[in-house]
Amino acid sequence: MKVITGFAILALGLGVVTCANKAKTAVNATAVENETSGIQFRSISLEEAKKAAKKEKKIIFIDAYAAWCGPCKMLDKNTFSDQSVGTYFNDKFINLKIDCEKHADGPEVMRTYGVSAYPTLLWVDAEGKLVKKEVGYKSPEQLLRAVQDIK
């Protein structure tokens, strides 16, 4: 009887581990899908972004934001996570998020590009010259329309 009980416990334990691993795999697959569906922001400095923009022949997109800003959070949740926005921006731009109150480049971005409200969306060339500036929340459709003229 002890042998049968031991096998039953072992089988039950393996079943729990298998179910847990399947759940973990499903969660990881969802996380990867979510990571790739929106804009992929790079964790680099503005100077590194300029070098990458020269090398990749792209414009730099900067989300100039503050952590406490409600419309900034809405952009993250509704717009930057949108698959069509992500596809377009990841292909066309070097994407940066700069918390203007905490990021090392924040004061320079505010001064150079006249950031006085959040969110401010900036597109700059590899030399740092301003190409386009938008202020305020944008839906995915509004954001995609706003960038159609940027080459």
C-alpha positions as CSV (number, residue, x, y, z in Angstrom):
1,M,0.0,0.0,0.0
2,K,2.9,2.4,0.8
3,V,4.4,1.8,-2.6
4,I,1.0,2.7,-4.3
5,T,0.6,5.8,-2.1
6,G,4.1,6.9,-2.9
7,F,3.5,6.5,-6.7
8,A,0.2,8.4,-6.4
9,I,1.9,11.3,-4.5
10,L,4.8,11.3,-7.1
11,A,2.3,11.3,-10.0
12,L,0.3,14.1,-8.4
13,G,3.4,16.1,-7.7
14,L,4.5,15.7,-11.4
15,G,1.1,16.8,-12.5
16,V,1.3,19.9,-10.4
17,V,4.8,20.7,-11.7
18,T,3.7,20.1,-15.3
19,C,0.6,22.3,-14.9
20,A,2.8,25.0,-13.3
21,N,5.3,24.8,-16.1
22,K,2.6,25.1,-18.7
23,A,1.1,28.1,-17.0
24,K,4.6,29.7,-16.7
25,T,5.3,29.1,-20.4
26,A,1.9,30.7,-21.3
27,V,2.7,33.7,-19.1
28,N,6.1,34.1,-20.7
29,A,4.8,33.8,-24.2
30,T,2.2,36.5,-23.4
31,A,4.9,38.7,-21.9
32,V,7.1,38.3,-25.0
33,E,4.1,39.1,-27.3
34,N,3.2,42.2,-25.2
35,E,6.8,43.3,-25.3
36,T,6.9,43.2,-29.1
37,S,3.5,44.5,-29.9
38,G,4.2,48.2,-29.0
39,I,6.9,50.7,-29.3
40,Q,10.3,49.3,-28.2
41,F,12.0,52.1,-26.3
42,R,15.8,51.9,-26.0
43,S,17.5,52.4,-22.7
44,I,20.3,54.7,-24.0
45,S,21.4,58.3,-23.7
46,L,20.4,61.0,-26.1
47,E,24.0,61.1,-27.3
48,E,24.0,57.3,-28.0
49,A,20.6,57.7,-29.8
50,K,22.2,60.3,-32.1
51,K,25.0,57.9,-33.0
52,A,22.4,55.1,-33.6
53,A,20.3,57.4,-35.7
54,K,23.4,58.2,-37.9
55,K,24.3,54.6,-38.2
56,E,20.7,53.3,-38.9
57,K,19.7,56.4,-40.9
58,K,16.6,57.1,-38.7
59,I,15.0,59.9,-36.8
60,I,14.9,59.9,-33.0
61,F,11.5,59.8,-31.3
62,I,11.6,61.1,-27.7
63,D,8.7,60.7,-25.3
64,A,9.4,63.6,-22.9
65,Y,7.3,62.8,-19.8
66,A,7.1,62.9,-16.0
67,A,6.2,59.9,-13.8
68,W,3.3,61.7,-12.2
69,C,1.7,62.8,-15.5
70,G,-1.8,61.2,-16.2
71,P,-1.8,61.8,-20.0
72,C,1.7,60.3,-20.1
73,K,0.4,57.1,-18.5
74,M,-2.5,57.0,-20.9
75,L,0.0,57.2,-23.8
76,D,1.9,54.2,-22.4
77,K,-1.3,52.2,-21.8
78,N,-3.3,53.1,-24.9
79,T,-1.0,54.4,-27.6
80,F,2.6,53.2,-27.2
81,S,1.4,49.6,-26.6
82,D,-0.7,49.6,-29.8
83,Q,0.6,47.0,-32.3
84,S,0.3,49.3,-35.4
85,V,2.0,52.2,-33.6
86,G,4.8,49.8,-32.5
87,T,5.3,48.4,-35.9
88,Y,5.6,51.8,-37.5
89,F,7.7,53.4,-34.8
90,N,10.1,50.5,-34.4
91,D,10.7,50.5,-38.1
92,K,11.1,54.2,-38.6
93,F,12.6,55.7,-35.4
94,I,15.1,55.3,-32.6
95,N,12.7,55.4,-29.7
96,L,13.5,57.0,-26.3
97,K,11.5,57.7,-23.1
98,I,13.0,60.5,-21.1
99,D,11.6,61.3,-17.7
100,C,12.5,65.0,-17.8
101,E,12.5,65.2,-14.0
102,K,14.7,62.2,-13.3
103,H,16.7,61.1,-16.5
104,A,20.2,62.5,-16.9
105,D,19.2,64.0,-20.3
106,G,16.0,65.5,-18.9
107,P,17.2,69.1,-18.3
108,E,19.0,69.2,-21.7
109,V,15.8,67.9,-23.5
110,M,13.7,70.5,-21.7
111,R,16.0,73.4,-22.5
112,T,16.9,72.4,-26.0
113,Y,13.4,71.6,-27.2
114,G,11.4,73.9,-25.1
115,V,9.5,71.2,-23.1
116,S,7.1,73.0,-20.8
117,A,4.2,70.5,-20.6
118,Y,3.8,66.7,-20.5
119,P,3.7,64.7,-22.5
120,T,5.8,66.4,-25.2
121,L,6.6,64.2,-28.2
122,L,9.7,65.1,-30.1
123,W,11.3,63.9,-33.3
124,V,14.9,65.0,-33.8
125,D,17.5,64.1,-36.4
126,A,20.9,62.6,-35.8
127,E,22.4,66.0,-35.3
128,G,19.8,66.9,-32.6
129,K,17.8,69.3,-34.8
130,L,14.1,69.4,-34.0
131,V,12.1,67.9,-36.9
132,K,8.6,67.9,-35.2
133,K,7.0,68.5,-31.8
134,E,3.6,67.5,-30.5
135,V,2.2,68.2,-27.1
136,G,-0.5,66.3,-25.3
137,Y,-2.1,62.9,-25.4
138,K,-2.6,61.3,-28.8
139,S,-4.7,58.2,-29.7
140,P,-2.9,55.6,-31.8
141,E,-4.7,56.9,-34.9
142,Q,-3.8,60.5,-34.1
143,L,-0.1,59.7,-33.4
144,L,0.2,57.7,-36.7
145,R,-1.4,60.6,-38.6
146,A,1.0,63.1,-36.9
147,V,4.1,61.2,-38.1
148,Q,3.1,60.5,-41.7
149,D,5.1,63.5,-43.0
150,I,8.3,62.6,-41.2
151,K,10.8,61.0,-43.5
